[in-house]
Amino acid sequence: MSERAAPFYCPYCGDEDLRPSEQGHGTWECAACNRAFRLSFLGLLTRGLTGRQDGAGGRDGNGGDGPGGEATRRTS
């Protein structure tokens, strides 16, 4: 079994000086801002399984933001 990936930067200050914490699995300490945080996987979202294959995230003119920031709708 492979090890899990480590975070690249602190979610609070953005510094990269992170060390594993002694408080348990998935906990990290930032030496720059002196904060501790925990990372954990919560699960998969069912709304992410809609069948969309373009991966555009709503900015393709099909109900998302169109050019100039205005909302556009697809007409059939």
C-alpha positions in Angstrom: 0.0 0.0 0.0 1.4 3.4 -0.9 1.5 6.4 1.5 -0.9 9.3 1.1 0.2 12.5 -0.4 1.4 15.3 1.9 0.0 18.8 1.6 2.2 21.3 -0.3 1.3 24.4 1.7 -0.5 25.6 4.8 -4.2 26.4 4.2 -3.9 29.4 6.5 -0.7 31.3 5.6 0.4 29.5 2.4 3.9 28.7 3.8 5.5 25.4 2.8 7.2 24.6 6.1 4.9 21.8 7.2 5.6 18.8 9.5 3.5 15.9 10.5 1.9 16.4 13.9 2.1 14.0 16.8 -1.7 14.3 17.3 -2.6 11.5 14.9 -3.1 10.5 11.3 -3.7 13.4 8.9 -2.6 16.2 11.2 0.0 18.7 10.3 1.8 21.6 11.9 2.9 24.8 10.2 6.1 26.3 11.6 5.5 29.7 10.0 2.1 30.5 11.5 2.2 28.0 14.4 -1.1 26.4 13.5 -2.1 22.8 13.4 -4.7 21.4 11.0 -6.2 18.0 10.0 -6.8 16.7 6.5 -9.4 14.1 5.9 -11.4 12.7 3.0 -15.1 13.0 3.6 -16.5 11.0 0.7 -17.8 11.4 -2.9 -20.6 13.8 -3.8 -23.5 12.4 -5.7 -24.1 15.6 -7.5 -20.7 15.2 -9.2 -22.0 12.2 -11.1 -24.3 14.0 -13.5 -22.9 12.6 -16.7 -21.3 15.8 -17.9 -18.2 15.0 -19.9 -16.9 18.4 -20.9 -15.6 19.3 -17.5 -16.3 23.0 -18.1 -17.8 23.6 -14.7 -20.6 25.9 -15.9 -18.5 28.4 -17.9 -19.3 26.9 -21.3 -22.5 28.9 -22.1 -24.8 26.1 -20.9 -26.1 27.9 -17.9 -22.9 29.3 -16.6 -21.2 32.7 -17.0 -20.9 33.8 -20.5 -18.6 36.4 -22.1 -18.6 39.6 -20.1 -19.8 37.8 -16.9 -23.5 37.8 -17.8 -25.5 34.6 -17.3 -26.4 32.8 -20.5 -28.9 30.0 -21.1 -28.9 27.3 -23.7 -31.9 27.5 -26.1 -33.0 24.4 -27.9 
